[in-house]
Amino acid sequence: MRTLDETDLEILRLLVEDARRPYSDIAERVDVSAPTVSDRIDRLEELGVIDGFTVDLDRTTFTDGIEVLIDIELQAATDDRLADRFAAVDQIEHVFTTADARLLAVGTIPTDQVRTVLSKGIDLELVESYRVHLVEEHNWTPTIGSAELTLTCDECSNTVTTEGVSLRLDGDLYHFCCSTCRSSFEEQYASLTESA
């Protein structure tokens, strides 16, 4: 099991600066070949370190509305997929859930339509209260820092260390803390595959 080395971290730093940066430019800066950069990025995506490449839009330039932060206090017993449903609403860009049953969302919404937008993604009976704040400025500055690769064993949920093992089944990559967990997982997988 490999950990993130300095080359991986530098590739990540360069992608954070500009996700559209050509692999040839990255390769030149980290002193490896472009195919090596491509392989490393593929591996980082496969490991879940890179979750996708996105575009940061200023929605106020092409939609009617202003950028707001919505702070929603929910009833304690709510559906776990509520954040996903709310994030799917067109005007909502980011959704965060907190441990104290709050949902924080950023969106570009006409000022008179906040309640309407809320009702598109949330059953209003689940909302205890909500507050809307105008966003004056925002910064998104992700950093790599001294990142360590932390994988969870797909069998027992322990942390996978450098002694861990991996297994590819039907195109999916699985990680295990030890060969015993890998064997157990393979047996269960084979059993489920045979019965399907």
C-alpha positions as CSV (number, residue, x, y, z in Angstrom):
1,M,0.0,0.0,0.0
2,R,1.5,3.3,-1.1
3,T,1.2,6.5,0.8
4,L,1.1,10.0,-0.7
5,D,4.6,11.0,-1.5
6,E,6.0,14.5,-2.2
7,T,5.2,14.2,-5.9
8,D,1.6,13.3,-5.2
9,L,1.3,16.3,-2.9
10,E,2.8,18.7,-5.4
11,I,0.5,17.4,-8.1
12,L,-2.4,18.1,-5.8
13,R,-1.2,21.6,-4.9
14,L,-0.9,22.4,-8.6
15,L,-4.4,21.1,-9.4
16,V,-5.8,23.1,-6.5
17,E,-4.3,26.2,-8.0
18,D,-5.7,25.4,-11.5
19,A,-7.6,22.2,-12.1
20,R,-7.3,22.8,-15.9
21,R,-3.6,22.8,-15.8
22,P,-2.2,20.6,-18.6
23,Y,-0.5,17.3,-17.5
24,S,2.6,18.4,-19.5
25,D,2.9,21.5,-17.4
26,I,2.4,19.5,-14.1
27,A,5.0,17.0,-15.4
28,E,7.5,19.7,-16.0
29,R,7.0,21.2,-12.6
30,V,7.3,17.9,-10.6
31,D,10.0,16.4,-12.9
32,V,8.2,13.3,-14.1
33,S,6.6,12.4,-17.5
34,A,3.0,13.5,-18.5
35,P,1.9,9.8,-18.6
36,T,3.2,9.4,-15.0
37,V,1.2,12.5,-13.9
38,S,-1.9,11.0,-15.6
39,D,-1.4,7.6,-13.8
40,R,-0.9,9.4,-10.5
41,I,-4.0,11.5,-10.9
42,D,-6.0,8.4,-11.9
43,R,-4.8,6.6,-8.8
44,L,-5.6,9.6,-6.6
45,E,-9.2,9.6,-8.1
46,E,-9.5,5.9,-7.5
47,L,-8.4,6.3,-3.9
48,G,-10.9,9.0,-3.4
49,V,-8.3,11.7,-2.7
50,I,-9.6,13.6,-5.8
51,D,-13.3,13.6,-5.9
52,G,-13.7,15.4,-9.2
53,F,-12.8,18.6,-11.0
54,T,-15.2,21.5,-10.7
55,V,-15.9,24.9,-12.1
56,D,-16.3,27.8,-9.7
57,L,-19.1,30.0,-11.1
58,D,-20.3,33.5,-10.1
59,R,-24.0,32.7,-10.5
60,T,-24.9,36.4,-9.9
61,T,-23.6,37.2,-13.3
62,F,-26.1,35.1,-15.2
63,T,-29.0,34.4,-12.8
64,D,-31.5,36.7,-11.1
65,G,-30.8,36.9,-7.4
66,I,-28.2,37.5,-4.7
67,E,-25.9,35.2,-2.9
68,V,-27.2,34.2,0.4
69,L,-26.2,31.8,3.3
70,I,-29.2,30.0,4.7
71,D,-29.0,28.6,8.2
72,I,-31.7,26.0,8.7
73,E,-32.4,24.5,12.1
74,L,-34.0,21.1,11.5
75,Q,-36.0,18.8,13.8
76,A,-33.7,16.2,15.4
77,A,-35.0,13.2,13.5
78,T,-34.6,14.0,9.8
79,D,-33.8,12.0,6.7
80,D,-30.1,11.5,6.1
81,R,-30.5,12.3,2.4
82,L,-32.1,15.7,3.1
83,A,-28.8,17.5,2.3
84,D,-28.5,15.7,-1.1
85,R,-32.1,16.6,-2.0
86,F,-31.6,20.2,-1.0
87,A,-28.3,20.4,-2.9
88,A,-30.1,19.3,-6.0
89,V,-32.3,22.4,-6.0
90,D,-31.1,24.6,-8.9
91,Q,-30.5,27.8,-6.9
92,I,-28.4,26.0,-4.2
93,E,-24.7,25.6,-4.8
94,H,-23.3,24.2,-1.5
95,V,-24.9,22.4,1.4
96,F,-23.3,21.5,4.7
97,T,-24.8,19.5,7.6
98,T,-23.7,19.9,11.2
99,A,-23.8,17.5,14.1
100,D,-26.4,19.7,15.9
101,A,-29.1,19.2,13.2
102,R,-28.4,22.3,11.1
103,L,-28.2,22.6,7.4
104,L,-26.1,25.5,6.0
105,A,-26.6,26.3,2.3
106,V,-25.2,28.8,-0.1
107,G,-27.3,29.8,-3.1
108,T,-28.1,32.6,-5.5
109,I,-31.8,33.3,-4.9
110,P,-34.1,36.2,-5.6
111,T,-34.8,37.8,-2.2
112,D,-38.5,37.2,-2.4
113,Q,-38.2,33.4,-3.2
114,V,-36.1,32.0,-0.3
115,R,-39.1,30.2,1.3
116,T,-40.1,28.8,-2.2
117,V,-36.6,27.5,-2.7
118,L,-36.6,26.0,0.7
119,S,-39.8,24.2,0.0
120,K,-38.4,22.7,-3.2
121,G,-35.8,20.7,-1.3
122,I,-37.1,20.4,2.2
123,D,-40.4,19.5,3.7
124,L,-41.1,22.7,5.7
125,E,-42.6,20.6,8.5
126,L,-39.0,19.4,9.3
127,V,-37.7,23.0,9.7
128,E,-37.7,24.5,13.2
129,S,-36.4,27.8,12.0
130,Y,-34.2,29.4,9.4
131,R,-32.2,32.6,8.9
132,V,-31.0,34.1,5.7
133,H,-27.8,36.1,5.6
134,L,-26.5,38.1,2.6
135,V,-23.1,37.0,1.5
136,E,-20.8,40.0,1.0
137,E,-17.6,38.1,0.2
138,H,-16.4,34.5,0.2
139,N,-13.1,32.8,-0.2
140,W,-12.4,29.2,-1.0
141,T,-8.7,28.4,-0.4
142,P,-8.2,24.6,0.0
143,T,-4.7,23.6,1.1
144,I,-2.9,20.3,1.1
145,G,-0.8,20.9,4.2
146,S,1.0,17.9,5.5
147,A,-1.6,15.4,4.2
148,E,-1.4,11.7,4.9
149,L,-3.4,9.2,3.0
150,T,-5.9,7.6,5.4
151,L,-7.9,4.7,4.0
152,T,-10.4,2.6,5.8
153,C,-10.5,-1.2,5.6
154,D,-13.4,-2.3,3.4
155,E,-13.9,-5.3,5.7
156,C,-13.4,-4.2,9.3
157,S,-13.3,-0.4,9.0
158,N,-9.8,-0.2,10.7
159,T,-7.3,2.3,9.3
160,V,-5.2,0.9,6.4
161,T,-1.5,1.4,7.1
162,T,1.4,1.0,4.7
163,E,1.2,-2.8,5.4
164,G,-2.3,-2.9,4.0
165,V,-3.3,-4.7,0.8
166,S,-5.6,-3.8,-2.1
167,L,-7.8,-5.9,-4.3
168,R,-9.6,-5.0,-7.6
169,L,-12.9,-6.8,-8.2
170,D,-15.1,-6.1,-11.2
171,G,-13.3,-2.8,-11.8
172,D,-13.6,-1.5,-8.3
173,L,-10.6,-1.1,-6.0
174,Y,-10.9,-2.2,-2.3
175,H,-8.4,-1.6,0.5
176,F,-7.8,-3.8,3.5
177,C,-5.7,-3.5,6.7
178,C,-4.5,-7.1,6.4
179,S,-4.6,-10.2,4.2
180,T,-7.1,-11.8,6.6
181,C,-9.6,-9.1,5.9
182,R,-8.9,-9.3,2.2
183,S,-9.6,-13.1,2.2
184,S,-12.8,-12.7,4.2
185,F,-14.0,-10.0,1.9
186,E,-13.2,-12.1,-1.2
187,E,-15.1,-15.1,0.2
188,Q,-18.2,-13.0,1.0
189,Y,-18.0,-11.3,-2.5
190,A,-17.7,-14.7,-4.2
191,S,-20.7,-16.0,-2.2
192,L,-22.8,-13.0,-3.0
193,T,-21.8,-13.2,-6.7
194,E,-22.7,-16.9,-6.9
195,S,-26.1,-16.4,-5.3
196,A,-27.0,-13.5,-7.5
